[in-house]
Amino acid sequence: MCGIVAYLGQKTARPILIEGLKRLEYRGYDSAGVALMSRRCVRVFKTAGRISALEESLPAEDGGEVVGVGHTRWATHGKPNQINAHPHLDGSGKIVVVHNGIIENYATLKTWLSGKGCSFVSETDTEVIAVLIGYFYNNPDGSSPAPVDLESRFEWAVQQALHELVGTYGLAILCTDLPNVLIGAKKGSPLILGVGENEYIVASDASAIVEHTTQAIYLSDGEMVTIMPEGFRTKTIGNKLITKEVQEIEFSLDQIELAGYSHYMQKEIAEQPTALSTCLGGRVDLQNARVVLGGLSKYFRELARTRRVILTGCGTAWHAALVGEFLFEQLARIPTEVEYASEFRYRNPILEDGTIVVAISQSGETADTLAAIEQAKERGATVLGLVNVVGSTIARTTDAGVYLRVGPEIGVASTKAFTAQVAVLAMMAIELGRRRHLSSDAAAELLDELMQIPNKIGLILKQSDHIRQIAQQNMDHENWLFLGRGFNYPVALEGALKLKEISYIHAEGLPAAEMKHGPIALITNQMPAVFIATQCSQYEKIIGNIEEVRARGGKTIVVATEGDAHIRNYADHLIYVPAAPEPLQPMLTVLPLQLLAYHAAVLRGHDVDKPRNLAKSVTVE
């Protein structure tokens, strides 16, 4: 959940590292640091807090170093202070490490190294990696003799250390004896090598690379890269040389700029009409009432015959999966279950023949979801991925899948990825339904309505000022309820999550009917209740639930279908969304809730894009 960036080239490293860290700050912002290498000497600067604090702490004069590593941290082991900030050095001061991931056996290794006379200064698991590499480099006592030349010996020491680690890592490593050598290594945490003209950038994701080059190599688990001014070589950590394909980064620098918006979340909410059009583009054949998903073309027949689908994800992706459950069961008539990826691998799940697992993740790097995929594959299930980031670990680990194609999502609170995840699940469900029992006319009608969703989202976005006024009138209340039924129940969960994530208001999402089975005891005029009460099969029922809240003095914020005048009698605040078939409504009803959370957070003075304790890509369990 941290961000790492490293540079080796002919330009001054410091500004490249700082700019790269700023682009990676959404991955973690508890503390930050850089190490700058020149002539067997390394200068290390680190501080608690944001990248801006690190930048202010740097000396005015740049040393002109052309090699360096940087890190922005989301704390796992040890408090977010200067001592625990990366980079970390070994006791000799020769080995420099930045790390994204978590080392599960660090305590055992630390005890063993302490017994060998090694010392530690931080509370982190990462320092153990630096000290372990330094131990092998300075005191080789492995089962095989260490190479004599320093470059090979550095590689060997890294490999020896990595064989001892249990856990996940994305690493960038320097050695002061070799000021023009940079090593990167990966297992379970993302790591990309950007290949420029006489320069190389190693980073946790492409956002730190794309300003300098669009050519990249995506390392797989158990692989490492050794970079020198004259080139690079890739190996397994078992020292087997491998050839990696250089790929084109799929997005441009413009896509990760704010472009006049105050926050990335604001920009990404506003991008949803265009993003969703791109997601749907070329995939919906209206003339033949078919869906064309190239990544799944070989699996649709298997999907259509499957006896059971399991959808798995975390956070917002889990909420999209819940919508997917309704879609798959109602439109395709396939038994579907939704599993928290974080629980899936630990509860001995039943995966009988004919089960297909669909893993959903915006980043494609979510550690819990990767663990669920590993479990499913071990048990012989076909595993499909639904991700946004091209070249991500989940995209490369699953049997097949679909890219969201919505462009980079920088804001920690996911917005456009959710609508795209639901759109892809809707496309899958409609196509499977057509192959199983839906008539061509019914499929055609749903697909036509699906293609109209982006324009309808644009109409909702025009109500942003109105929604801001609602947020302003209610933002001081510290407890909220979000309530929906059927397809809009998962949207209620997502709305509550958004409010919690960025405004720090406690919120619960519930099926509206469940409110009277306990939570209704909480209702007062100090607890806003947000209802999704669109025209749907349970419309009258949810009107009854609204009445139950109003009878107890509760204040209601209601999301309703445009043109529904009757609903005004039940709403203290009313937000309209365009009409749509019930299975497609979540892509519309979520928009007011995203805007409500965004405006509440801004009005309360919070950093919307960097909410406390959160990071965008959760790459640790």
C-alpha positions in Angstrom: 0.0 0.0 0.0 3.1 2.2 -0.2 4.4 3.9 -3.3 8.0 3.4 -4.5 9.9 5.1 -7.3 13.5 4.7 -8.4 15.6 6.3 -11.1 18.8 5.5 -12.9 19.8 7.6 -15.9 21.5 10.8 -17.0 19.2 13.4 -15.5 19.2 14.7 -12.0 17.3 12.1 -9.9 15.9 14.2 -7.1 13.2 16.2 -9.0 12.2 13.0 -10.8 11.8 11.1 -7.6 9.8 13.9 -5.9 7.5 14.3 -8.8 7.0 10.5 -9.0 6.2 10.4 -5.3 3.6 13.1 -5.7 1.9 11.0 -8.4 2.1 7.9 -6.1 1.0 9.7 -2.9 -2.5 8.2 -3.2 -0.9 4.9 -2.3 0.2 6.2 1.1 1.0 9.4 2.8 2.0 8.7 6.4 5.7 9.5 5.7 8.1 9.8 2.8 11.8 9.7 2.0 14.5 9.6 -0.8 18.0 8.2 -1.0 20.3 9.8 -3.6 23.4 7.9 -4.7 26.8 9.2 -6.0 30.3 7.9 -5.9 29.8 5.3 -3.3 28.0 7.8 -1.0 24.3 7.9 -0.3 22.4 10.8 1.1 19.1 9.9 2.8 16.3 12.4 3.6 13.0 11.3 5.2 10.2 12.8 7.2 6.8 12.1 8.7 3.9 13.5 6.8 3.2 14.2 3.2 5.5 14.6 0.2 5.3 18.4 0.6 6.9 18.0 4.0 9.7 15.9 2.5 10.2 18.5 -0.3 10.5 21.3 2.2 13.1 19.4 4.3 15.5 18.9 1.4 18.5 21.2 1.1 18.2 24.0 -1.3 21.2 22.9 -3.3 20.7 19.7 -5.4 23.7 17.3 -5.3 23.1 16.4 -9.0 22.9 12.6 -8.3 21.6 10.6 -11.3 20.6 7.5 -9.2 18.1 7.3 -6.4 15.1 5.7 -4.7 12.0 7.2 -3.1 9.1 6.1 -1.0 5.7 7.3 0.3 4.4 5.1 3.1 1.2 3.7 4.4 2.2 2.3 7.8 1.9 -1.4 8.7 4.7 -2.1 11.1 5.7 0.9 13.3 4.4 4.4 13.8 4.4 6.8 10.9 7.4 8.8 12.0 10.8 9.8 10.6 12.7 6.8 12.0 10.2 4.3 10.4 10.0 6.2 7.1 11.8 4.6 4.1 14.4 4.2 2.7 16.0 1.9 5.2 19.7 1.0 5.4 21.6 -2.0 6.7 24.1 -1.6 9.6 27.0 -1.0 7.3 25.2 1.8 5.4 25.9 0.1 2.1 22.4 -1.4 1.3 19.5 0.9 0.7 15.9 -0.5 0.4 12.4 0.9 -0.3 9.6 -1.6 0.1 5.9 -1.9 -0.7 4.3 -5.0 1.0 4.5 -6.8 4.3 7.0 -9.4 5.5 5.2 -11.9 7.7 8.3 -13.6 9.2 10.2 -10.4 9.9 10.2 -11.0 13.7 11.8 -14.4 13.3 14.4 -13.0 10.9 15.0 -10.0 13.2 15.8 -12.4 16.1 18.1 -14.5 13.9 19.9 -11.4 12.6 20.3 -9.9 16.1 21.9 -13.2 17.1 24.4 -12.6 14.3 25.3 -9.2 15.8 23.1 -7.1 13.5 21.4 -4.0 15.0 18.1 -2.3 14.1 16.9 1.3 14.5 13.3 1.1 13.4 10.1 -0.8 14.2 9.5 -1.8 10.6 9.5 -5.1 8.8 11.3 -3.4 5.8 14.5 -2.7 7.8 14.9 -6.5 8.2 15.1 -6.8 4.4 17.9 -4.2 4.2 19.8 -5.9 7.1 19.3 -9.4 5.6 20.7 -8.3 2.2 23.5 -6.6 3.9 24.3 -9.7 6.0 24.6 -11.9 2.9 26.5 -9.2 1.0 29.0 -8.5 3.7 29.2 -11.9 5.4 28.4 -14.5 2.7 27.8 -17.9 4.4 25.1 -19.4 2.2 25.1 -22.9 0.9 26.7 -21.8 -2.3 29.8 -19.5 -2.5 29.1 -15.9 -3.2 30.4 -14.5 -6.5 33.6 -12.5 -6.4 32.7 -9.6 -8.6 30.6 -7.0 -6.7 27.7 -6.8 -9.2 27.1 -10.5 -9.2 27.6 -10.6 -5.4 25.0 -7.8 -5.0 22.5 -9.8 -7.1 23.3 -13.0 -5.2 22.8 -11.3 -1.8 19.4 -10.0 -2.9 18.4 -13.4 -4.1 19.6 -15.1 -0.9 17.6 -12.7 1.2 14.4 -12.9 -0.9 14.5 -16.7 -0.5 14.1 -16.2 3.2 11.2 -13.8 3.1 7.6 -14.8 3.7 5.1 -12.2 2.6 4.8 -9.7 -0.2 7.2 -7.2 -1.6 7.9 -4.7 -4.3 11.5 -3.6 -3.8 14.0 -1.1 -5.1 17.5 -1.7 -3.8 20.8 0.2 -4.0 24.4 -0.6 -2.9 26.9 2.1 -2.3 29.7 -0.2 -3.7 27.9 -0.1 -7.0 26.5 3.4 -7.4 25.3 2.8 -11.0 23.3 -0.4 -10.3 19.7 -0.6 -9.2 17.8 -3.8 -8.4 14.0 -4.2 -8.4 12.2 -7.3 -7.2 8.5 -8.3 -6.9 6.3 -10.8 -5.1 2.6 -10.0 -4.5 3.1 -6.2 -4.8 3.2 -4.3 -8.1 6.4 -3.3 -9.7 7.0 -1.8 -13.2 10.2 -0.9 -15.0 9.8 2.1 -17.3 12.3 2.0 -20.2 13.3 5.4 -21.6 16.1 6.7 -23.7 19.2 6.1 -21.6 17.2 6.2 -18.4 15.1 3.7 -16.3 12.3 4.3 -13.7 11.1 1.6 -11.4 7.7 2.3 -9.8 4.7 0.8 -8.0 2.5 1.9 -10.9 2.7 3.6 -14.3 1.5 7.0 -13.0 5.1 7.7 -11.9 6.5 6.6 -15.2 4.3 7.9 -18.0 5.7 11.5 -17.9 9.1 10.1 -18.9 8.3 7.1 -21.1 5.3 5.0 -22.3 7.4 1.9 -22.6 7.3 -0.5 -19.6 8.0 -4.0 -18.4 5.6 -5.5 -15.8 7.5 -7.8 -13.5 5.7 -11.0 -12.3 6.0 -12.6 -8.9 9.3 -14.1 -8.2 11.1 -11.9 -10.7 13.8 -9.3 -10.4 15.5 -6.8 -12.6 19.1 -5.5 -12.5 19.6 -2.1 -14.1 22.8 -0.4 -15.2 23.5 2.6 -17.4 24.2 0.3 -20.4 20.9 -1.7 -20.0 19.1 -4.2 -17.8 18.5 -7.9 -17.3 15.6 -9.8 -15.9 15.8 -13.0 -13.8 13.9 -15.1 -11.5 15.0 -14.9 -7.9 16.3 -18.4 -8.6 18.8 -16.8 -10.9 17.3 -18.0 -14.2 17.5 -15.4 -17.0 14.2 -14.5 -18.6 13.0 -12.3 -21.4 10.2 -9.8 -20.7 8.1 -8.1 -23.3 8.2 -4.3 -23.4 4.6 -3.0 -23.4 2.9 0.4 -24.1 1.4 2.1 -21.1 -2.3 2.4 -21.8 -2.9 6.0 -20.5 -1.4 9.4 -21.0 0.0 12.0 -18.7 -3.1 14.2 -19.3 -5.3 11.5 -17.7 -3.6 11.8 -14.4 -3.6 15.6 -14.2 -6.3 17.5 -12.3 -7.3 19.4 -15.4 -8.8 22.3 -13.5 -10.7 20.2 -10.9 -10.1 20.8 -7.2 -9.8 17.1 -6.4 -9.2 13.8 -8.3 -12.5 12.5 -6.8 -14.4 15.4 -8.2 -12.7 14.9 -11.6 -13.4 11.2 -11.6 -17.1 11.6 -10.7 -17.4 14.1 -13.6 -15.6 11.7 -16.0 -18.2 9.0 -15.6 -20.2 9.7 -18.7 -17.1 9.6 -20.9 -15.5 6.7 -19.0 -18.6 4.6 -19.2 -19.0 5.3 -22.9 -15.5 4.1 -23.3 -16.2 1.0 -21.2 -19.2 0.1 -23.3 -17.8 1.2 -26.7 -17.3 -1.6 -29.2 -18.7 -4.1 -26.8 -22.5 -3.8 -27.4 -23.8 -5.0 -30.8 -27.3 -3.4 -30.8 -28.1 -4.7 -34.3 -27.8 -8.3 -33.2 -28.6 -7.8 -29.5 -25.3 -9.3 -28.5 -22.4 -8.4 -26.2 -18.8 -8.8 -27.5 -16.2 -9.1 -24.7 -13.0 -10.2 -26.4 -11.3 -11.3 -23.2 -14.2 -13.7 -22.4 -14.9 -15.0 -25.9 -13.5 -18.4 -25.2 -15.4 -18.7 -21.9 -18.9 -17.5 -22.6 -20.1 -21.0 -23.5 -18.6 -22.3 -20.3 -20.2 -19.4 -18.4 -23.6 -20.1 -20.0 -23.5 -23.7 -18.8 -22.0 -23.1 -15.4 -23.9 -24.3 -12.4 -22.7 -21.6 -10.0 -20.8 -18.3 -10.1 -18.9 -16.8 -7.2 -18.2 -13.0 -7.3 -15.4 -11.8 -5.0 -13.9 -8.5 -4.2 -13.3 -6.0 -1.4 -14.9 -2.6 -0.5 -16.4 -0.9 -3.4 -15.7 -3.9 -5.7 -17.6 -6.1 -3.2 -20.6 -3.8 -3.6 -20.4 -4.0 -7.3 -20.3 -7.8 -6.9 -23.6 -7.7 -4.9 -25.2 -5.8 -7.8 -23.7 -8.5 -10.1 -25.4 -11.2 -8.0 -28.8 -9.7 -8.7 -27.9 -9.3 -12.4 -26.7 -12.8 -12.9 -29.6 -14.4 -11.0 -32.4 -12.3 -12.5 -31.2 -11.9 -16.1 -29.2 -15.1 -16.6 -30.8 -17.4 -14.0 -27.4 -18.6 -12.8 -27.0 -19.3 -9.0 -24.6 -16.6 -7.8 -22.9 -15.9 -4.5 -20.8 -13.0 -3.3 -17.8 -13.5 -1.1 -15.5 -11.1 0.7 -12.2 -11.8 -0.8 -10.6 -11.2 2.6 -12.6 -14.2 4.0 -12.6 -16.5 1.0 -9.3 -18.2 1.4 -9.8 -18.8 5.2 -13.1 -20.5 5.3 -12.5 -23.6 3.2 -15.0 -22.6 0.4 -16.8 -25.3 -1.6 -15.8 -25.1 -5.3 -17.5 -28.0 -7.0 -17.2 -28.8 -10.7 -18.8 -26.1 -12.8 -18.1 -23.2 -10.5 -16.7 -20.1 -12.0 -15.1 -17.4 -9.8 -15.0 -13.8 -10.9 -12.5 -11.5 -9.1 -13.2 -7.8 -9.1 -10.6 -5.2 -8.4 -10.0 -1.7 -9.7 -6.2 -1.8 -9.3 -5.8 -5.5 -10.1 -3.3 -5.7 -7.2 -5.6 -6.1 -4.1 -3.8 -8.6 -1.9 -7.0 -10.2 -0.4 -8.4 -10.7 -3.9 -5.2 -12.2 -5.2 -5.3 -14.6 -2.2 -8.8 -15.6 -3.1 -7.8 -16.2 -6.7 -4.9 -18.4 -5.6 -7.3 -20.4 -3.4 -9.8 -20.8 -6.3 -7.2 -21.9 -8.8 -5.7 -24.4 -6.4 -9.2 -26.0 -6.3 -9.5 -26.2 -10.0 -12.0 -23.4 -10.6 -12.0 -21.2 -13.7 -11.1 -17.7 -12.5 -12.0 -14.6 -14.4 -10.8 -11.1 -13.6 -12.6 -7.8 -13.9 -9.9 -5.1 -13.4 -9.1 -1.6 -14.6 -5.3 -1.6 -14.7 -3.7 -3.2 -17.7 -0.8 -5.5 -16.9 -1.8 -5.8 -13.2 -1.2 -8.9 -11.2 -4.8 -10.0 -11.3 -5.0 -9.5 -15.0 -2.0 -11.7 -15.5 -3.0 -14.3 -12.9 -6.6 -15.1 -13.9 -7.6 -17.4 -16.7 -9.3 -14.6 -18.7 -11.1 -11.3 -18.0 -12.4 -7.9 -18.9 -10.7 -4.5 -18.6 -12.9 -1.6 -17.4 -11.2 0.8 -19.7 -12.1 3.9 -17.6 -8.6 5.4 -17.4 -6.6 5.8 -14.2 -8.5 6.3 -11.0 -6.4 8.3 -8.5 -8.9 9.3 -5.9 -8.8 6.9 -3.0 -12.6 6.7 -2.9 -13.5 4.7 -6.0 -16.2 6.2 -8.2 -16.0 5.6 -11.9 -14.6 2.1 -11.4 -17.8 1.2 -9.5 -20.1 2.3 -12.4 -17.9 0.5 -14.9 -17.7 -2.7 -12.8 -21.5 -2.7 -12.7 -21.7 -2.0 -16.5 -19.4 -5.0 -17.3 -21.4 -7.3 -15.0 -24.6 -6.1 -16.7 -23.1 -6.8 -20.1 -22.1 -10.3 -19.0 -25.5 -11.0 -17.4 -27.4 -9.8 -20.5 -25.3 -11.9 -22.8 -25.6 -14.9 -20.6 -29.3 -14.4 -20.3 -29.6 -14.2 -24.1 -27.8 -17.5 -24.4 -29.9 -19.1 -21.8 -33.5 -17.8 -21.7 -33.8 -14.1 -22.5 -35.5 -13.3 -25.8 -33.6 -11.3 -28.4 -36.1 -8.5 -27.9 -35.6 -8.4 -24.2 -31.9 -8.4 -24.5 -32.0 -5.7 -27.2 -34.2 -3.5 -25.0 -31.8 -3.8 -22.0 -28.7 -3.2 -24.2 -30.3 -0.1 -25.7 -31.1 1.2 -22.2 -27.5 0.4 -21.1 -26.1 2.5 -23.9 -28.2 5.5 -22.7 -26.8 5.3 -19.2 -23.8 7.6 -19.8 -26.0 10.5 -21.0 -28.3 10.0 -18.1 -25.3 10.2 -15.7 -24.5 13.5 -17.3 -28.0 14.8 -16.3 -27.4 13.8 -12.7 -24.1 15.6 -12.6 -25.9 18.9 -13.4 -27.5 18.6 -9.9 -24.2 18.9 -8.1 -25.0 22.3 -6.6 -28.3 21.1 -5.3 -26.7 18.1 -3.7 -24.1 20.3 -2.2 -26.8 22.3 -0.5 -28.3 19.1 1.0 -24.8 18.1 2.2 -24.4 21.5 3.8 -27.6 21.3 5.7 -26.8 17.8 7.1 -23.0 17.5 7.3 -22.9 18.2 11.1 -24.9 15.0 11.9 -22.4 12.3 12.8 -24.6 9.3 12.2 -26.4 8.4 8.9 -28.5 5.6 7.5 -28.5 4.6 3.8 -31.4 2.4 2.8 -32.4 0.6 -0.4 -34.1 -2.5 -1.7 -33.4 -5.0 -4.4 -30.8 -3.8 -6.9 -30.4 -0.6 -4.9 -29.5 -2.3 -1.6 -25.8 -2.6 -2.7 -25.9 1.1 -3.7 -27.0 2.0 -0.1 -23.9 0.1 1.1 -21.7 2.0 -1.3 -23.2 5.3 -0.4 -22.5 4.7 3.3 -19.0 3.6 2.5 -18.3 6.8 0.5 -19.5 9.0 3.3 -17.4 7.1 5.9 -14.3 7.1 3.7 -13.9 10.8 3.1 -16.1 12.7 5.5 -15.5 10.5 8.5 -19.2 10.5 9.3 -20.4 7.2 10.7 -22.9 5.6 8.3 -24.6 2.3 7.9 -26.0 0.8 4.7 -28.9 -1.6 5.1 -31.7 -3.3 3.1 -34.6 -0.9 3.9 -36.8 -3.7 5.3 -34.1 -4.6 7.8 -34.2 -1.2 9.5 -37.2 -2.2 11.6 -35.3 -5.2 12.9 -33.1 -3.2 15.2 -31.6 -0.1 13.6 -34.9 1.8 13.8 -34.1 2.3 17.5 -31.4 4.8 16.4 -33.8 7.1 14.5 -34.0 10.7 15.7 -34.1 14.0 14.0 -30.3 14.1 14.3 -29.8 11.0 12.1 -30.4 11.6 8.3 -31.8 8.6 6.5 -30.9 8.4 2.8 -33.4 6.3 0.9 -33.1 5.1 -2.7 -36.7 5.1 -3.7 -36.8 4.8 -7.5 -39.7 3.4 -9.4 -39.1 -0.3 -9.1 -40.8 -3.6 -8.1 -40.6 -2.7 -4.4 -41.6 1.0 -4.7 -44.6 0.8 -2.4 -42.6 -1.2 0.2 -39.9 1.4 0.4 -42.5 4.2 0.7 -43.7 2.3 3.8 -40.1 2.3 5.1 -39.8 6.0 4.6 -43.0 6.5 6.5 -41.6 4.5 9.4 -38.6 6.9 9.7 -40.8 10.0 9.4 -43.1 8.8 12.1 -40.2 8.8 14.5 -39.0 12.3 13.6 -36.3 11.2 11.2 -35.1 13.4 8.4 -35.2 11.9 4.9 -33.0 12.4 1.9 -34.6 10.6 -1.0 -33.2 9.6 -4.4 -36.2 9.1 -6.7 -37.1 8.6 -10.4 -37.5 11.8 -12.4 -41.2 12.8 -12.7 -42.3 11.1 -9.5 -44.4 13.8 -7.9 -45.9 11.5 -5.3 -42.5 11.0 -3.6 -42.3 14.7 -2.6 -44.7 13.9 0.2 -42.1 11.8 1.9 -38.9 13.6 1.4 -37.2 16.4 3.4 -34.6 16.6 0.6 -35.2 15.1 -2.9 -32.8 14.2 -5.7 -34.1 13.0 -9.0 -32.4 10.5 -11.4 -33.6 9.6 -14.9 -35.8 6.6 -15.3 -34.1 3.3 -16.2 -34.9 -0.4 -16.0 -34.4 -1.7 -12.5 -31.3 -3.9 -13.2 -29.5 -0.8 -14.6 -30.5 1.7 -11.9 -27.4 1.3 -9.7 -25.3 3.1 -12.3 -27.5 6.1 -11.8 -28.6 6.0 -8.2 -25.0 5.8 -7.0 -24.1 9.2 -8.5 -26.1 11.4 -6.0 -24.5 9.4 -3.2 -21.0 10.0 -4.5 -21.7 13.7 -4.8 -23.2 13.8 -1.4 -20.2 12.3 0.2 -17.8 14.5 -1.8 -19.5 17.7 -0.9 -19.9 16.7 2.8 -16.1 16.0 3.0 -15.1 19.2 1.3 -17.5 21.3 3.5 -16.1 19.6 6.6 -12.5 20.6 5.5 -11.1 17.1 4.8 -8.6 16.0 2.2 -10.9 14.2 -0.2 -8.2 12.5 -2.2 -6.1 11.4 0.8 -8.5 10.4 3.6 -6.9 9.4 6.8 -5.7 5.9 7.3 -6.6 4.9 3.8 -4.7 4.1 0.6 -5.9 3.5 -2.9 -4.4 0.0 -3.6 -4.5 -2.3 -0.7 -1.6 -4.6 -1.4 -1.3 -6.1 2.1 -3.6 -8.6 3.8 
